[in-house]
Amino acid sequence: MGFADQDKEIIELLRKDANRGFRLLVESYSKRLYWHIRRLVILHEDADDALQNTFINAWKKIGEFRNESALYTWLYTIATNESLTLINKRKRYSAVSIDEIGNYLANSVEGSTWFDGDEAQIKLQNAILQLPEKQRIVFNLRYFDEMPYEEMSKVLNTSEGALKASYHHAVKKIEEILGLI
Amino acid sequence: MKDIADKSPFKVPENYFEEVNKKIIASTAEKVNETKPEGIYRRLKPFLAVAATVAVLILLSYTALKIFKPASITGKIPEISLQEFSDTYLNDIDILTLEEGASAIASFDGVYDVSDADIIDYLIVENIDLNDIYEIL
């Protein structure tokens, strides 16, 4: 079953029985959204918080959901916003500069209890963390989630052309950092 | 670069997704139950709040008017007859005491009886030389 068919089934069930529909929505999307959030916030504890907030907000706003956008992009938008809110909160309350946050996140990759990557993966994650925030989101959505630019444009409210350029720059930067070019 | 990312570098606790799904579904179900039993107080709450605000404003305006409104603004001094004035305001006054005071004031002519001898005694006691008085006069 593709995303579109699955979304259709969830939406129909939401109309008939909101609780059962929402249960199916959570079961279908929790893993995908968790990994999207985790790649942005890095720490499991933060990702756990942001994931729960994402679904609680989705539940609150489910009445506002229109079929104009796919359920999939709608949920990714909420999850991205929750992740950014959490990152910004961390910036505000820890009273450290953006560079320091980057270093903190970079160290967290290696220091996190829930990190199990080999050396190459640590290098890649650290390289991604050196990208500007928006570029990092674009790179993650395209590279790991393989999200089409058309969908990404709806999630980030940015033109497809700008997203393509942003991704291109992100790849170049990462390759430079990894010493691949 | 693609080969590197094929495996997720992050770990999650065992059974994390099963647990978090249950937690999310339970927390949203609680929110539904919290909102369902909408009693009469909950429904009337906004109206009660508006009514209370209006009542407080009226009370405040009335009190402010009572305190700050000058007497001239009222424009009228209540007219009462002499009899009413007497009955209302003079009832509590002891008329006898008032009359005694009045007669004492009326009988006082301003100068008590003092003889020349008394004056001379006074001047001697105060050691005032009579020649000084003549000079001044």
Contacts between the chains, C-beta under 8 A, distances in Angstrom:
chain1	res1	chain2	res2	distance
A	19	B	29	6.7
A	19	B	32	7.2
A	22	B	25	7.2
A	22	B	28	6.3
A	23	B	25	5.5
A	26	B	21	5.3
A	26	B	24	5.3
A	26	B	25	5.9
A	27	B	21	5.8
A	30	B	17	5.7
A	30	B	20	6.3
A	30	B	21	5.4
A	30	B	24	7.3
A	31	B	17	5.7
A	34	B	12	7.5
A	34	B	17	7.2
A	34	B	20	7.7
A	35	B	8	6.6
A	35	B	10	7.7
A	38	B	10	5.4
A	39	B	10	7.8
A	44	B	10	7.3
A	44	B	11	7.7
A	44	B	12	6.3
A	44	B	13	7.5
A	48	B	16	8.0
A	48	B	20	6.7
A	51	B	20	6.5
A	51	B	24	7.9
A	52	B	20	7.0
A	52	B	23	6.8
A	52	B	24	5.8
A	52	B	27	7.3
A	55	B	24	4.6
A	55	B	28	7.1
A	56	B	24	7.3
A	56	B	27	6.5
A	56	B	28	6.5
A	56	B	31	7.7
A	59	B	28	4.4
A	59	B	31	7.1
A	60	B	31	7.9
A	109	B	9	7.5
A	112	B	10	7.7
A	113	B	11	7.8
A	114	B	10	6.0
A	114	B	11	4.2
A	114	B	12	6.0
A	114	B	13	7.2
A	115	B	9	6.3
A	115	B	10	5.9
A	115	B	11	6.3
A	116	B	9	6.6
A	116	B	10	7.2
A	116	B	11	4.4
A	117	B	7	7.7
A	117	B	9	2.9
A	117	B	10	7.5
A	118	B	9	7.8
A	120	B	4	4.8
A	121	B	4	5.9
A	121	B	5	7.5
A	121	B	7	7.0
A	121	B	9	3.9
A	122	B	9	7.0
A	124	B	1	7.2
A	124	B	4	4.9
A	124	B	5	6.4
A	124	B	9	7.8
A	125	B	9	5.9
A	143	B	5	6.6
A	144	B	5	6.3
A	171	B	1	7.9
A	174	B	1	7.1
A	175	B	1	7.0
A	178	B	1	7.2
A	180	B	1	6.8
